[in-house]
């Protein structure tokens, strides 16, 4: 029996999510019949997930369209980079700090350090939605091309992780600190999921303010599992360093703010997927020891976790010069020039050169891992020698 099509789980990482698109491009070029009936995404991965679930074209065309969208992206299509906007936001936050919060200038305009109105406009164009509703999802559910999509946000008021689900025959779930909500997905859900803490303003959904879904998502694979997945393809943007690389410091002396903020962002976006994958593998091993699995509610789940073959943070410094002058000046003020691994830069570097490099690496990684992917997808044509995933 041919296994069912796998679910697709897309993690966060800011601009590094372009790697996911490159990987998917390489995958569908080799396996054009591949489909993903269940798709989940968080943070920047939610943008990719929303596009794939909303596009009514076949998967190869949908992925190619996503490639073109990323190639056309620039920083000023994500947030305003002009001196007036950046300067006014920084001054306002500084005045709030030194005044003990007494100084306020139109609180609705200063909920984040950056103005992400351009990102909302970009998403509305990219997802072809004049009214904010992702109508293509409804059509794909009706045609059977899609079973469900889940986009995760963090409820700032309650601290809960909320996965917003649109699908067929889906049952709500609730676990400590995380829950689901059935809904008709909109641009607001996508925008909220990728609202970087403090940097990007949160988004109001159902009278509650929501931000980046990676903040409280301690089990990134759980939405796909709750949606019935038995096989999961998870695409991370985190590089797995060798022991020598891991022990090699990227900053001399006391680390600048850019290094510390980058580590915090990576802890939110990237680390939990690895931990959750370990838990899943241990659970699979435990299930194999159960004599009669039918007497439990457990089921084995096959996981293929792929990650970049290169450190995407290290590459970011090579493209810092592409940033708009004012924003580049601010980033250097945080010490981006004093660290070799630009994780903060990698999160915000929505510029053509860097994105093109990530697309290229992702596509090449998919080509290099042909055989393992072929076996996972249960398609013919795998060569005898397979290269292990990093």
N, C-alpha and C positions, 0 to 999 in steps of 0.2 A: 504494500500500500504506500502511495506517495504521501509524505507528510503534508499537513496543511501549510499554507503560506505563512511565513513568520510575521510576527508583530515587529514594528520598528520603534525604537526608543531613542530619542535625540536629546542629548544633554545640553547644558549651557556653555558659556565661555565667551560671550560677546562676539567680536569679529571673528574669533577662531571657529565659529559655527560654519564658516565658509568651507572648512575642511570636510564637514559632513556632506556638503553638497558635491564637492569633488569626488568623495568616496562613492556616493550614490551614482554619480555619472559614470565612474568606472565600472560599477556593478551592473548597471542596466545596459551598458554597451556590450558587456560579455553575456549577460543573461536578460535579454529584452522582455522576456515573459514574466519576470519577477514582479510580484505584487505584494502589498502590505495592507491587509484588510483592517488591522488595528494599528493606529499611530498615536504615540504620545510624545509630548515635547515640553520642555521647561526652559525658561529664560530665552536666549537667542535661538535655542532649538525649537521653541514654540513657533517661531516665524517659519522655519522650514516645515514643521509638522502641519501648520495651518495651510500653507500653500499646497502641499502634497494632498491633503484631504479635501481641499476646496477646488482644485483643478480637475476639470472633467475630462481632460485628455488622457490617453494611455500613459503609463508610468514613464517610459523614456521621454516622451514629449513634455510631461510635467517637470521632470528633473532638468531637462534642457532649458526650459523656461526659467526655472529657479536659478540655474547657472547664470543666465543673462541678467537676471535681477540683481544678483550679487555683484556681477561685473560692473553694473551701472551705479553701484552704491558708492557714496562718498560720505565723509563725516558730516558735512553740512546737510545731508539728507536724513541724519539721525538726530542731531541736535544743533542748535544755533551756535555758530562759532565766531560771530562778529564781536568786536570789542564792546559795543554797547550792551549786548545781552550778557556776555560772560562777565564783564566788569560790574554790571549792576547786580547780578546774582551774587558775586563774591562779596561786594560791598555790603549788600543786605545781610548776608549770613554773618559777616564780621560785626556789623552793628548790632545784630541780635545777640551775639555772644557778649560783647562788651557792655551792652545795656541790660543784661539779664533778661532778655526777651521782651523788653518794653517797646523797643523800636520795631514797628511793622510797616511794611509798604505793600498793601494789597496782598494779604496772605495767600489768596488763591493763585497768585502768579509765582510764588516762591516756595514751592513744596519740594523742590530739588535744586541742586546746584547747577543743573543744565536744563535748558528749555527743549523738550522733545516734541514740540508741535510738528517739526519736519518729519519725524518718524511716523507719527499718526497719518500724515498726508501720504507718505511713501507707502505705508501698509494699505491704505485705502486704494491707491493706484495698483499696487502689486497684487492685491487680492480681489481686484475688480469689484468693489462693493461701494456703490454710491451712498447707501444708507447704513453702512457698518456691519450689516448681517452677512455671514459667509454662506451665501445661497448655494454655492457649488457643493457644499457638504450634504445638503438635503438631497440634491440630485444624485450624488454618488451613493448615498445610503439607499435611495429608492432603486437604483440600478443594480445594487449588490456589489459594486466595486469596493465599497467601504462598509465595515461593520461598526466601527466606533473610532472616535478621536478624543483624546484627553489632553487638556492644557492645564498646567498647574500654576497656581498663584499662592501668595502668602497673605492671609488676612491680617493686616497690621493691627486691627483692633483686638482680635482674639489670640493671635499668634498661631492659628491653625494653618496647616497646609491644605489647600482646597484644589481638588482636581475637577475642572469643569468638563463635563462629558456630553457629547452628542453622539447618539448611536441607536442601534436597533437591539431590542430585548436586553437593555442594560438595567442592572439593579444597583441602586445606591449602596455605598459602603461607608463605614465609619470605624476608625481605629484611633487609639490615643494620639492626639495631636494632628491627625489628618483625616480628611473626609472627602466625599465626592458630592457633586451637585449636577443633576441633569439640567441641561439648558440648551438654548439655541446660541451657538457660539458667534461672537462678534469681534470686531477689531479691538474693542476694549479689553477682552480677555487676553488677546495676544500681547497688546501693549502693556497690560499689567504684569504679565508673566516675565517680561524682559525689562521691567523697571528696576534698574540697578539701585540697591539701597543707598540713600542719601544723594546719589548723583542724579538719578532720574526721578521725577515725581511719580507718586503712586496714582492709581486710577480707581475711580469710584464705581463699584459694581454692586448692585442691589443694596445701596445705601451704606456700603462698607468700603473702606479704602484698602486696596490690594497692591502688593508690590511683587518683586522678583520671586518666582516660584522656587528657586533653589535655596532660599534662606532656611526654610523649615522642612524641606523634603528629605527626610532621613532615609527613605527607601525609594529611590528613583525608579526601580523596576516594578514597584507595587501597583501603579495604575494599570500597566499592561497585564499583570497577573489577575487583577480584579476584573478586567475586561475579558478574561477567559483564555489568555494566551498560553499555549504549551511550548511555543518556540519563539525566542526573542533575538532579534538582531539589534544590539545596542551600539551606537556610534559615539564614542567619547572624543573630546578634544584635548585630552590630557596625555602627555608623553610619559612613558614609563622609563625613567633613566636607569642606566647601569649603576652598580655600586660605586664605581669610580666617579661617575658623573654626579651622583647624589651627594657624595662627600666633598665635591669641589665647590667652594663658596663662589657666589656670583657677585659679591660686593666686598670691597676692602674697607675695614674700619666699621664704624657704626652704620647700620643700614639706613638709607634715606627713606622718607615716607613712601615713595613709590614702591619700594621693595615690600614694605610691611602691608600696604594696602593691596598690592598684588597677591600676597600670600593669603590675605583674608578673603579676597574675591575667589581665589582658587579653592579655598576651603568650602566656600558656599557652592560653587558651580561644579567642581570636578571630583572632590575626594569621596563623596558619598556613593557615587556610582560604583567605584571600586569596592567599597565596603559591602554594598548590597549584593554585588556579584559574588563575593566570597560567601556571604550568608546563603545565597541561592545554591551554590555548589555544595556546601556542607549539607543543606537540606536534601539535595538530590542523593548524596551519599547515604544519608540516614534513611531515606525512603527505600533505597535498594535493600536495606536490612529488614524491612517490615515484611513478614511472611505473606500477609494478605492485605495488600494496599487498598483493596475495595472497601475494607472496613473503616477506612479513615477518610478525611476530607482532603488529604494531601494528593498531589500529583507531581510527577517529575516534569521539569521544565528545561528544555534545551536552550542554552545561552551561547551566543557568539558575540563576544565583546571585542570590538576593534578600536584601535587607537592610532594616533599618528606615529610614523616611523622617525619623525624629527621633533625636536622641542620647538613648538610654535612660539613660545615666549622668547626664546633666544633669537629667533628670526625677526622679531618685531623691531628691535633696535636698528636694523638695516633699513627700515622704511619710515623711521620717525620724521625724516626730512619732508615726507609727503604731507604731513599735517599742516593745516592752515596756521599761519605765522603766530597769531595771538594764542591759539590753543597750544601750539608747540612750546611757546614761551612759558605758559603756565605749567605744562607737564615737566619741563626742565626745572622749574621752580620746586617741583616735588622730588627732584633728584633722579630723573630717568637716565641722565647721562652718567650716573655713578654706579649703575648696576648693569651687568651683562644680560640678565634675564628680565626682559621687559614685560612681565605678566600684566601690569596695569595698562601698558601701551597696547599689548595684544588684545585686551578686552575692548579698547576704544578705537583701535586703528582701522576704521572702516574706510580704507583708501584703496584705490585700484591695484597698485603694485603689490601690496601685502595680500589682498584678497586673491589676486591671480596666482600668487605663489602657493597659497593654501589650497586652492582648487587643484593646482597641478600636483601637489603632494598627495592630496586625497585620492585623485584619480589613479596616480601611479601605485599607491598602496593597494587599491582595489585590484589592479592588474597583477601585482606581485603576489597577491593572496588568492589567486583564481581557484586553486584546487580546494582550499579549505572552505571557501564560499560555495563552491559547486557542491561539495558534500553536504553542507548545511542546507542549501536550497533543494538538495536531492534532485539535481539535474545531471544529465550525461555530459561527457566531454572533459572530465577531470584528468589531468596528467597523473602519472604514478607518483612522482616526487612532489610532496607538499611542503610549503614553508610555514612554520608555526607563526601564529600571531604574537605580536610583542606583548 
